[in-house]
Amino acid sequence: MSRNSRIIAIANQKGGVGKTTTSVNLAVGLARLKKKVLLLDLDPQGNATMGCGINGRELAPNACDLLLGEASMQDVIVPVPDMGFDLVGSNTDLTAAELNLMDVPHRESVLREALRPVRAAYDYILIDCPPSLSMLTINALTAAQGVLIPMQCEYYALEGLTSLLDTIERIQSAVNEELEIEGLLRTMFDVRNNLSTEVSNQLLHHFEDKVFATVIPRNVRVAEAPSYGQSVIDYDPHSRGAIAYLGLAGELIRRNRKRQEQT
């Protein structure tokens, strides 16, 4: 079945903002809402792979082999039946792949070309990017149509956002004119913290409807789930974190449907 797929890079060069947590839980949420999902772990730390209960060190072939042209996308896709989606896993080998990419012609487009044969098989392809504006992140942004930016509402959050937005603009003008901001996601949100509320209001003022209505709360269950190789939706489905990530999946689907109707 041919699908109208949407490729979304989940990116923020600032670490510790809930990027990988969002990648895994959003993938599960979309799968629960009957969408066919591929999650691509493009972070050499391999945390999304581990968060799916898979040992990245023993995974071969993986994302590194894909980017080096030593394996096809079909070779590296691993089903994650407990979570309901497919995964392209990674490990520290990806660092070597990034170095080798520097000598490849059209190096920023390697991932886009690799994804082409499988795009029609999925409703959503999510790419968990490393916490840096590296060649891996540039590959993800070149392949993607949207960028989902998880953000903690704290003092330095807006400062880090500026350089990411500059990178998105440069990629739009150079190699991927259809790239757009999918949305800004407020993560680890603490309603008791005045600064969180203040930064949240600034985001809403500057980015308006680009900010997701869904807010991911600071929730211990979200933090605990990866150590069990589970999403928070599976680990504690009644927790505030699980309910928020299911809400995010629903909001993303509604936004995508509205976009398709407009075009």
Beta strands, then each sheet from edge to edge (+ up, - down):
strand 1: 6-10
strand 2: 37-41
strand 3: 77-80
strand 4: 85-88
strand 5: 124-128
strand 6: 146-152
strand 7: 180-189
strand 8: 211-217
sheet 1: 3+ 4- 2- 5- 1- 6- 7- 8-
end
